[in-house]
């Protein structure tokens, strides 16, 4: 039975809150827009501070040349200084971008991570190729309505 | 036999709710195997490297790449995945087997859906085989993971 078919007295209004109000929306991590890195070079850590509580639903790294996506890797550290990518031992913290986002058709990597106002995530990216590459940007997609 | 097998009902309910309300479900963490330590030489097989789960949770998808990021490299890079030292995800019906990354992920579809429980102490192992006779490979595999402990964080209003 759908929510619309229920007698209104039994409607769970908390479910309405969980419906995205204006999402999905996108944050850009400004420091990565247009960033160029030489062969084998990693970026400095870049911290993004969330301006309000949201629910992060996916993220995506976009190179200027999409064909080079497989040559990038990325690390993400959340507000608890925990790495999003883990081997369970704290040893490996970066992931190949081509694996997460695809090689020939760029796809967002689906997440479900609530963040609080002023929470900070820290990112680094690395160019694993033998030439200079550049980025169009790093994007965080979120819904507002399902934030904690 | 429980209704959902090894899956706690709250995990199943959460996934169903997310799919019905939002049309998608996402990971709270990404697990990977311990580092290979070196490339896999031409026409050779790597040692088995463990995936050591630190959290109880559910694996919802698998992702992988060979460093070159080409269809040719995907086609000649094979992987074998074993759970708890006994159960193989890929099997020929008699024993565990390798499968090319291209067969799992394709070149345009970068993920393979999976639905498995993971428990600390029950390691998975990953082994790569390089069928390219002319070049070494640097492969990696990732698991989209929902930790049970993160469920309450994800949907506090529902409980």
HADDOCK unambig.tbl for C-alpha pairs under 7 A between the chains (distance, minus, plus):
assign (segid A and resid 14 and name CA) (segid B and resid 157 and name CA) 6.43 0.50 0.50
assign (segid A and resid 57 and name CA) (segid B and resid 26 and name CA) 6.74 0.50 0.50
assign (segid A and resid 70 and name CA) (segid B and resid 67 and name CA) 6.70 0.50 0.50
assign (segid A and resid 70 and name CA) (segid B and resid 68 and name CA) 6.88 0.50 0.50
assign (segid A and resid 70 and name CA) (segid B and resid 69 and name CA) 4.95 0.50 0.50
assign (segid A and resid 71 and name CA) (segid B and resid 67 and name CA) 6.88 0.50 0.50
assign (segid A and resid 84 and name CA) (segid B and resid 29 and name CA) 5.18 0.50 0.50
assign (segid A and resid 84 and name CA) (segid B and resid 30 and name CA) 5.88 0.50 0.50
assign (segid A and resid 85 and name CA) (segid B and resid 29 and name CA) 6.30 0.50 0.50
assign (segid A and resid 85 and name CA) (segid B and resid 30 and name CA) 4.58 0.50 0.50
assign (segid A and resid 85 and name CA) (segid B and resid 31 and name CA) 5.69 0.50 0.50
assign (segid A and resid 86 and name CA) (segid B and resid 30 and name CA) 6.21 0.50 0.50
assign (segid A and resid 86 and name CA) (segid B and resid 31 and name CA) 4.91 0.50 0.50
assign (segid A and resid 86 and name CA) (segid B and resid 32 and name CA) 5.98 0.50 0.50
assign (segid A and resid 87 and name CA) (segid B and resid 31 and name CA) 5.44 0.50 0.50
assign (segid A and resid 87 and name CA) (segid B and resid 32 and name CA) 4.82 0.50 0.50
assign (segid A and resid 87 and name CA) (segid B and resid 33 and name CA) 5.41 0.50 0.50
assign (segid A and resid 87 and name CA) (segid B and resid 34 and name CA) 5.68 0.50 0.50
assign (segid A and resid 87 and name CA) (segid B and resid 51 and name CA) 6.46 0.50 0.50
assign (segid A and resid 87 and name CA) (segid B and resid 52 and name CA) 6.42 0.50 0.50
assign (segid A and resid 88 and name CA) (segid B and resid 52 and name CA) 5.38 0.50 0.50
assign (segid A and resid 88 and name CA) (segid B and resid 53 and name CA) 5.60 0.50 0.50
assign (segid A and resid 88 and name CA) (segid B and resid 54 and name CA) 5.10 0.50 0.50
assign (segid A and resid 92 and name CA) (segid B and resid 34 and name CA) 6.88 0.50 0.50
assign (segid A and resid 92 and name CA) (segid B and resid 35 and name CA) 6.80 0.50 0.50
assign (segid A and resid 96 and name CA) (segid B and resid 65 and name CA) 6.98 0.50 0.50
assign (segid A and resid 98 and name CA) (segid B and resid 65 and name CA) 6.40 0.50 0.50
assign (segid A and resid 98 and name CA) (segid B and resid 69 and name CA) 6.75 0.50 0.50
assign (segid A and resid 99 and name CA) (segid B and resid 63 and name CA) 5.45 0.50 0.50
assign (segid A and resid 99 and name CA) (segid B and resid 64 and name CA) 4.74 0.50 0.50
assign (segid A and resid 99 and name CA) (segid B and resid 65 and name CA) 4.86 0.50 0.50
assign (segid A and resid 99 and name CA) (segid B and resid 110 and name CA) 6.44 0.50 0.50
assign (segid A and resid 100 and name CA) (segid B and resid 63 and name CA) 6.33 0.50 0.50
assign (segid A and resid 101 and name CA) (segid B and resid 110 and name CA) 6.89 0.50 0.50
assign (segid A and resid 102 and name CA) (segid B and resid 108 and name CA) 6.71 0.50 0.50
assign (segid A and resid 102 and name CA) (segid B and resid 109 and name CA) 6.84 0.50 0.50
assign (segid A and resid 102 and name CA) (segid B and resid 110 and name CA) 4.79 0.50 0.50
assign (segid A and resid 103 and name CA) (segid B and resid 69 and name CA) 6.70 0.50 0.50
assign (segid A and resid 103 and name CA) (segid B and resid 107 and name CA) 6.62 0.50 0.50
assign (segid A and resid 103 and name CA) (segid B and resid 108 and name CA) 6.80 0.50 0.50
assign (segid A and resid 104 and name CA) (segid B and resid 107 and name CA) 6.45 0.50 0.50
assign (segid A and resid 104 and name CA) (segid B and resid 108 and name CA) 5.49 0.50 0.50
assign (segid A and resid 105 and name CA) (segid B and resid 108 and name CA) 5.46 0.50 0.50
assign (segid A and resid 110 and name CA) (segid B and resid 25 and name CA) 6.83 0.50 0.50
assign (segid A and resid 110 and name CA) (segid B and resid 26 and name CA) 4.41 0.50 0.50
assign (segid A and resid 110 and name CA) (segid B and resid 27 and name CA) 6.27 0.50 0.50
assign (segid A and resid 111 and name CA) (segid B and resid 26 and name CA) 3.87 0.50 0.50
assign (segid A and resid 111 and name CA) (segid B and resid 27 and name CA) 4.43 0.50 0.50
assign (segid A and resid 111 and name CA) (segid B and resid 28 and name CA) 5.85 0.50 0.50
assign (segid A and resid 112 and name CA) (segid B and resid 26 and name CA) 4.88 0.50 0.50
assign (segid A and resid 112 and name CA) (segid B and resid 27 and name CA) 5.63 0.50 0.50
assign (segid A and resid 112 and name CA) (segid B and resid 28 and name CA) 5.52 0.50 0.50
assign (segid A and resid 112 and name CA) (segid B and resid 154 and name CA) 6.56 0.50 0.50
assign (segid A and resid 113 and name CA) (segid B and resid 28 and name CA) 5.99 0.50 0.50
assign (segid A and resid 113 and name CA) (segid B and resid 154 and name CA) 6.49 0.50 0.50
assign (segid A and resid 114 and name CA) (segid B and resid 153 and name CA) 6.95 0.50 0.50
assign (segid A and resid 114 and name CA) (segid B and resid 154 and name CA) 6.14 0.50 0.50
assign (segid A and resid 148 and name CA) (segid B and resid 156 and name CA) 6.61 0.50 0.50
